[in-house]
Amino acid sequence: MHTVWLVRSQEYALDKFWEVLELLKTFKGPLQFKTQEKPLEIPADRLEEIPFSAIDLETQEFEPLTLYSLNHWNQDLESLIFKKATWNTIFDQCQEYRTEQRIPENDFIVLLTEHNNEYSWFTAADPKGQRNLFVHTAFWDQYTGTDHRYPVAYHVATAILQLMTFANYNDLNMHLHKTSRGCINDFCADKKKISLKLRTADICPSCIELLDKRKVDREVIRQVLAIIEGIREQMLFKSRWKLDPKPLKLQIKGESKQIIFPELGNLEVKLTPLEKTLYLLFINHPEGIRLVELSDFRPELKGIYSSLYNGSEPASIESNTASLSNPLSNSASEKLSRIKSKFNHTLGTDLAKFYYPVGENTQVKKIELERNLIEYIN
C-alpha cells in the first residue's frame, strides 16, 4: 500500500478540494488517498505578487513537463494579480508540513494550490527526491472546458506514477513524447493536447514496456489506469448528459448500503452511518417528511441505524437515533446539510439536486427522484 496525502494550500477552495479527493477515493487499489484536512499556508513573505502583464510570454521558455503555457490564458486576466512561489518555497513548505503532521517519509504529499510557481509548471515533483509533489489547480476549466476535478485528479494520479517510474527529471525528459500519442507521458505545451490526454486516458505500449522493465508495482499501474479511464468515462458521460439532463440510476448496495452510481463508473457517495440512516429514511418515504415529525419515525430510524452501526456500544444506537429524531435538536438539519454537500462534491451541483432531500425546514422535505430509478443490490 502507498499512502497519498492530499493537502490544499489556504487559497484553494475547500469544496473543490473535497471534490477531487472524493473522486480519487472511489478508485480502489494500493494508492490510498487521504487528507489531514489542515491546509498548508505558504507565508505571505515567501509569495511574490505579479500582475499578468508582467509575465513575458514572448520569451518564456517551455521546459519538458510544462503541461500548459501561460500563453493560453485569456486576455481578460490582464488586470488580475497573481501570487507566485519558488519551487524551493513550495517543497520546503511540503516538507515542513510532513514534519508537523508526522507524515512518514515514504508517504506521498500532493499539494493542490492555485499559486503560480517560478517556472509556470502545472505539476512537478520535488527535485531533491522527496515524495512531495504539487498540482496547480487554477484555470483548468478554461484549458479543458470540463469540470476542474477531472484534470486535477488525472494529474495527481499520473504524477505519482511518474515519480515511481523515473529517477529524476533528466530521466523523465528522455522518455517524454514530443509528438502526442495520447499517453500520460506526452509533452503537451498546447492546451488542446491536454484535452486529448484526458480523453484518450492511455499509457502507450512503449511506456507500458518501460514500466514493466523498471518493475513498477503492477497494481499501482492498474489503479492509475482505472482512475484515468474512469475520469474519461465521466467526462464523456457528463458532456453528453448536458444534452439530455435527467437523473441517473442509483444503486443501494450490500449490507453497508453503499450509494452507487453505475453509469458514472460505480461512483460512490460516501455517507457516515448516521447520515446514511437519515438518507435511507427519506428514500423510504417518497411523500416526504417534516423534520418536526421525525420523532414519529424513530423506530424506523433505529432499525436502519442498527443494521449500519459498526460500533461496540449498543447504547449508542439508542442515543444517536434519539438525538436524530429530536425536534429540538439540530442533528437532523446538520446531517441533511452534510448529505447535500457530499452529493454536490461527488456528482456536481447540476446532477446532485435530484438526489438529496429538498424543502424548507418548516415544510415537507423529500427526495424528488423517481423510485423506479433506485435499485437495491444484495
C-alpha positions as CSV (number, residue, x, y, z in Angstrom):
1,M,0.0,0.0,0.0
2,H,1.1,3.6,-0.7
3,T,-0.5,6.4,1.3
4,V,-1.1,9.6,-0.7
5,W,-1.8,12.7,1.4
6,L,-3.7,15.3,-0.5
7,V,-3.2,18.8,1.0
8,R,-4.6,22.1,-0.1
9,S,-3.0,25.4,0.2
10,Q,-5.0,28.0,2.0
11,E,-6.4,29.8,-1.1
12,Y,-7.7,26.6,-2.8
13,A,-11.4,26.3,-2.1
14,L,-12.3,23.6,0.4
15,D,-15.3,22.4,-1.6
16,K,-13.2,21.9,-4.7
17,F,-10.5,20.1,-2.7
18,W,-13.1,17.6,-1.4
19,E,-14.5,17.1,-4.9
20,V,-11.0,16.0,-6.1
21,L,-10.4,13.8,-3.0
22,E,-13.7,12.1,-3.2
23,L,-13.3,11.3,-6.9
24,L,-9.9,9.7,-6.3
25,K,-11.1,7.7,-3.3
26,T,-13.7,6.0,-5.5
27,F,-10.9,4.0,-7.3
28,K,-9.7,1.2,-5.2
29,G,-6.1,-0.1,-5.2
30,P,-2.7,0.3,-3.4
31,L,-2.8,4.1,-3.6
32,Q,-4.7,5.1,-0.5
33,F,-5.8,8.8,-0.8
34,K,-6.2,10.6,2.5
35,T,-6.1,14.1,3.9
36,Q,-5.1,15.7,7.2
37,E,-7.7,18.4,6.5
38,K,-5.4,21.1,7.9
39,P,-4.4,23.4,5.0
40,L,-0.9,24.3,4.1
41,E,-0.3,28.1,4.3
42,I,2.6,29.5,2.4
43,P,3.9,32.5,4.3
44,A,3.0,35.8,2.6
45,D,6.6,37.0,2.7
46,R,7.5,34.0,0.5
47,L,5.0,34.8,-2.1
48,E,5.6,37.3,-4.9
49,E,2.6,39.3,-6.3
50,I,2.8,39.6,-10.0
51,P,0.4,41.2,-12.5
52,F,-0.5,39.2,-15.6
53,S,1.0,41.9,-17.7
54,A,4.4,41.4,-16.1
55,I,4.7,37.9,-17.5
56,D,6.9,37.9,-20.6
57,L,5.0,35.5,-22.8
58,E,7.1,36.1,-25.9
59,T,10.4,34.9,-24.4
60,Q,9.2,32.3,-21.9
61,E,10.9,29.0,-22.5
62,F,8.8,25.8,-22.2
63,E,10.7,23.1,-20.5
64,P,9.6,19.4,-20.7
65,L,6.9,18.8,-18.0
66,T,5.3,22.2,-18.7
67,L,1.8,20.9,-19.1
68,Y,0.3,24.2,-20.1
69,S,1.6,27.6,-21.1
70,L,0.6,30.9,-19.8
71,N,0.2,31.8,-23.5
72,H,-3.2,30.1,-23.3
73,W,-4.6,32.4,-20.6
74,N,-7.5,34.7,-21.7
75,Q,-6.6,38.3,-22.2
76,D,-9.3,39.4,-19.7
77,L,-6.9,38.2,-17.0
78,E,-4.6,41.2,-17.7
79,S,-5.9,43.2,-14.7
80,L,-5.6,40.4,-12.2
81,I,-2.9,40.0,-9.6
82,F,-1.4,36.5,-9.1
83,K,0.9,35.1,-6.4
84,K,4.0,33.2,-7.3
85,A,6.2,30.9,-5.2
86,T,9.5,29.4,-5.9
87,W,9.9,25.7,-6.1
88,N,12.1,25.8,-3.0
89,T,9.3,27.5,-1.1
90,I,6.7,25.1,-2.2
91,F,8.7,21.9,-1.5
92,D,10.2,23.3,1.8
93,Q,6.6,24.0,3.0
94,C,5.6,20.5,2.0
95,Q,8.5,19.1,4.0
96,E,7.6,21.3,7.0
97,Y,4.0,20.1,6.8
98,R,5.3,16.5,6.7
99,T,7.2,17.0,9.9
100,E,4.4,18.9,11.7
101,Q,1.8,16.3,10.8
102,R,4.2,13.4,11.3
103,I,3.7,12.0,7.9
104,P,6.2,9.2,7.1
105,E,8.9,9.9,4.5
106,N,7.7,7.0,2.3
107,D,4.2,8.5,2.0
108,F,3.4,10.9,-0.8
109,I,2.3,14.5,-0.2
110,V,0.5,16.2,-3.1
111,L,-0.2,19.9,-2.6
112,L,-3.1,21.3,-4.6
113,T,-2.5,25.0,-5.0
114,E,-3.8,28.0,-7.0
115,H,-0.5,29.8,-6.6
116,N,1.7,30.1,-9.6
117,N,5.3,29.0,-9.5
118,E,8.5,30.3,-10.8
119,Y,8.6,28.0,-13.9
120,S,4.8,28.2,-14.5
121,W,4.6,24.4,-14.4
122,F,1.3,22.8,-13.6
123,T,2.6,19.8,-11.9
124,A,6.0,18.8,-10.6
125,A,7.8,16.6,-8.1
126,D,10.5,17.7,-5.6
127,P,13.9,17.7,-7.4
128,K,15.5,16.7,-4.2
129,G,13.9,13.3,-4.4
130,Q,11.5,13.6,-1.5
131,R,8.0,12.3,-2.1
132,N,6.5,15.8,-2.4
133,L,4.5,17.0,-5.4
134,F,2.3,19.9,-6.4
135,V,-0.6,20.2,-8.9
136,H,-1.6,23.7,-10.0
137,T,-5.4,23.9,-9.7
138,A,-6.3,27.3,-11.3
139,F,-7.9,27.7,-14.7
140,W,-8.2,24.1,-15.7
141,D,-11.9,24.6,-16.7
142,Q,-10.7,27.2,-19.2
143,Y,-7.9,25.0,-20.5
144,T,-10.0,21.8,-20.9
145,G,-13.6,23.0,-20.9
146,T,-14.6,20.5,-18.3
147,D,-15.2,20.1,-14.5
148,H,-12.0,21.1,-12.7
149,R,-11.8,17.9,-10.7
150,Y,-11.1,15.8,-13.7
151,P,-7.8,17.3,-14.9
152,V,-6.6,17.8,-11.3
153,A,-7.3,14.2,-10.3
154,Y,-5.8,13.0,-13.5
155,H,-2.5,14.8,-12.8
156,V,-2.4,13.7,-9.2
157,A,-2.6,10.1,-10.2
158,T,-0.2,10.3,-13.2
159,A,2.4,12.4,-11.4
160,I,2.6,9.8,-8.7
161,L,3.1,7.1,-11.3
162,Q,5.8,9.2,-13.0
163,L,7.6,9.7,-9.7
164,M,7.6,5.9,-9.1
165,T,9.0,5.4,-12.6
166,F,11.6,7.9,-13.2
167,A,14.8,8.6,-11.2
168,N,15.0,12.3,-11.9
169,Y,13.9,15.0,-14.4
170,N,16.7,14.1,-16.9
171,D,15.4,10.5,-16.9
172,L,11.8,11.7,-17.4
173,N,12.8,14.1,-20.1
174,M,14.4,11.3,-22.1
175,H,11.1,9.4,-22.2
176,L,8.6,12.2,-22.8
177,H,6.9,12.1,-26.2
178,K,7.4,15.3,-28.2
179,T,4.7,14.2,-30.6
180,S,1.4,13.5,-28.8
181,R,0.3,9.9,-28.7
182,G,-2.5,10.3,-26.2
183,C,-0.1,8.9,-23.5
184,I,0.4,10.2,-19.9
185,N,4.0,10.9,-20.9
186,D,3.1,13.2,-23.8
187,F,4.9,16.6,-23.7
188,C,1.9,18.9,-24.0
189,A,2.7,22.6,-24.4
190,D,-0.6,23.1,-26.2
191,K,-3.7,23.0,-24.0
192,K,-5.6,21.1,-26.7
193,K,-3.2,18.3,-26.4
194,I,-4.0,18.1,-22.7
195,S,-7.7,17.5,-23.6
196,L,-6.5,14.7,-25.8
197,K,-4.7,13.1,-23.0
198,L,-7.7,13.3,-20.8
199,R,-10.0,11.8,-23.4
200,T,-7.7,9.0,-24.5
201,A,-6.7,8.0,-20.9
202,D,-3.9,5.8,-22.1
203,I,-0.3,4.7,-21.5
204,C,1.3,3.9,-24.8
205,P,2.9,0.4,-25.4
206,S,6.5,1.7,-25.2
207,C,5.7,3.3,-21.8
208,I,4.0,0.1,-20.6
209,E,7.1,-1.8,-21.6
210,L,9.2,0.7,-19.6
211,L,7.0,0.4,-16.5
212,D,7.4,-3.4,-16.7
213,K,11.1,-3.2,-17.3
214,R,11.5,-1.0,-14.2
215,K,9.3,-3.2,-12.2
216,V,6.8,-0.6,-11.2
217,D,4.1,-2.1,-9.0
218,R,1.5,-3.5,-11.4
219,E,-1.3,-2.9,-9.0
220,V,-0.4,0.8,-9.0
221,I,-0.4,0.8,-12.8
222,R,-3.8,-0.8,-12.9
223,Q,-5.2,1.7,-10.4
224,V,-3.8,4.7,-12.2
225,L,-5.3,3.3,-15.5
226,A,-8.6,2.8,-13.7
227,I,-8.5,6.4,-12.5
228,I,-7.7,8.0,-15.8
229,E,-10.2,5.7,-17.7
230,G,-12.9,6.4,-15.1
231,I,-12.2,10.1,-15.5
232,R,-12.5,9.8,-19.3
233,E,-15.8,7.9,-18.9
234,Q,-17.3,10.5,-16.5
235,M,-16.2,13.4,-18.7
236,L,-17.8,11.9,-21.8
237,F,-21.0,11.0,-19.9
238,K,-21.3,14.4,-18.4
239,S,-20.7,16.2,-21.7
240,R,-23.5,14.1,-23.3
241,W,-25.7,14.3,-20.2
242,K,-25.9,18.1,-20.7
243,L,-27.8,17.4,-24.0
244,D,-30.4,15.5,-22.1
245,P,-30.2,16.3,-18.4
246,K,-32.1,13.7,-16.5
247,P,-31.5,11.7,-13.3
248,L,-29.4,8.6,-13.4
249,K,-30.0,5.2,-11.8
250,L,-29.0,5.0,-8.1
251,Q,-27.9,1.7,-6.6
252,I,-28.1,0.9,-2.8
253,K,-25.7,-2.0,-2.5
254,G,-24.8,-4.6,0.1
255,E,-25.2,-4.8,3.9
256,S,-23.4,-1.4,4.2
257,K,-25.9,0.2,1.8
258,Q,-23.3,1.8,-0.4
259,I,-24.8,4.6,-2.5
260,I,-23.5,3.9,-6.1
261,F,-24.0,5.4,-9.5
262,P,-23.3,2.7,-12.0
263,E,-23.5,5.0,-15.0
264,L,-20.6,7.0,-13.6
265,G,-18.2,4.2,-13.2
266,N,-19.7,3.0,-9.9
267,L,-19.0,6.3,-8.3
268,E,-19.9,6.2,-4.6
269,V,-21.4,8.9,-2.4
270,K,-19.9,8.2,1.0
271,L,-22.0,9.0,4.0
272,T,-21.5,8.2,7.6
273,P,-23.8,5.5,9.1
274,L,-26.0,8.2,10.8
275,E,-26.1,10.3,7.6
276,K,-27.0,7.2,5.6
277,T,-29.7,6.3,8.2
278,L,-31.5,9.6,7.7
279,Y,-31.0,9.4,3.9
280,L,-32.5,6.0,3.6
281,L,-35.4,7.1,5.7
282,F,-36.2,9.8,3.1
283,I,-35.7,7.2,0.3
284,N,-38.3,5.0,2.1
285,H,-40.8,7.9,2.1
286,P,-41.3,9.5,-1.3
287,E,-44.1,11.5,0.1
288,G,-41.6,13.4,2.2
289,I,-41.1,14.1,5.9
290,R,-41.3,17.2,8.1
291,L,-38.3,17.5,10.4
292,V,-40.6,18.3,13.3
293,E,-42.3,14.9,12.8
294,L,-39.1,12.9,12.8
295,S,-39.9,11.6,16.3
296,D,-42.8,9.6,14.7
297,F,-40.2,7.7,12.6
298,R,-37.8,6.9,15.5
299,P,-38.5,3.1,15.4
300,E,-37.7,3.1,11.7
301,L,-34.6,5.2,12.2
302,K,-33.4,2.8,14.9
303,G,-34.0,-0.2,12.7
304,I,-32.0,1.3,9.8
305,Y,-29.2,2.5,12.1
306,S,-28.9,-0.8,13.8
307,S,-28.1,-2.5,10.5
308,L,-25.4,0.1,9.7
309,Y,-23.9,0.7,13.1
310,N,-20.4,-0.8,13.3
311,G,-19.5,0.3,16.9
312,S,-19.2,-1.8,20.0
313,E,-21.7,0.1,22.3
314,P,-25.3,-0.8,21.7
315,A,-26.4,2.1,23.8
316,S,-25.1,4.4,21.2
317,I,-27.8,3.2,18.8
318,E,-30.5,4.4,21.1
319,S,-28.8,7.7,22.0
320,N,-27.9,8.6,18.4
321,T,-31.3,7.9,16.9
322,A,-32.9,9.7,19.8
323,S,-30.9,12.8,19.0
324,L,-31.5,12.5,15.3
325,S,-35.3,12.3,15.8
326,N,-35.5,15.0,18.5
327,P,-37.3,18.0,17.0
328,L,-35.5,20.3,19.5
329,S,-32.1,19.1,18.2
330,N,-30.2,20.4,15.2
331,S,-28.9,16.9,14.5
332,A,-31.1,16.2,11.5
333,S,-30.6,19.6,9.9
334,E,-26.9,19.2,10.2
335,K,-26.9,15.7,8.7
336,L,-29.1,16.9,5.8
337,S,-26.6,19.8,5.1
338,R,-23.7,17.3,5.0
339,I,-25.7,14.9,2.8
340,K,-26.3,17.8,0.3
341,S,-22.7,18.8,0.4
342,K,-21.4,15.3,-0.2
343,F,-23.7,14.7,-3.2
344,N,-22.7,18.1,-4.6
345,H,-19.0,17.3,-4.1
346,T,-19.3,13.9,-5.7
347,L,-21.8,14.5,-8.5
348,G,-21.6,18.2,-9.2
349,T,-24.4,20.6,-8.3
350,D,-26.4,20.1,-11.6
351,L,-26.8,16.3,-11.2
352,A,-26.8,16.2,-7.4
353,K,-30.1,18.2,-7.0
354,F,-32.1,15.1,-8.0
355,Y,-30.8,13.0,-5.1
356,Y,-30.9,14.9,-1.7
357,P,-33.9,16.0,0.3
358,V,-35.2,19.4,-0.6
359,G,-37.7,21.7,1.0
360,E,-37.9,24.4,3.7
361,N,-37.1,23.3,7.2
362,T,-40.6,24.0,8.4
363,Q,-42.2,22.3,5.4
364,V,-42.1,18.7,4.0
365,K,-38.7,17.7,2.7
366,K,-38.4,15.0,0.1
367,I,-36.2,13.4,-2.5
368,E,-37.7,14.1,-5.9
369,L,-36.0,11.2,-7.6
370,E,-38.5,8.7,-9.1
371,R,-38.2,5.5,-7.1
372,N,-38.1,3.3,-10.2
373,L,-34.5,4.7,-10.6
374,I,-33.5,3.2,-7.3
375,E,-32.1,-0.4,-7.3
376,Y,-31.3,-2.5,-4.3
377,I,-28.5,-5.0,-4.7
378,N,-27.6,-7.5,-2.1
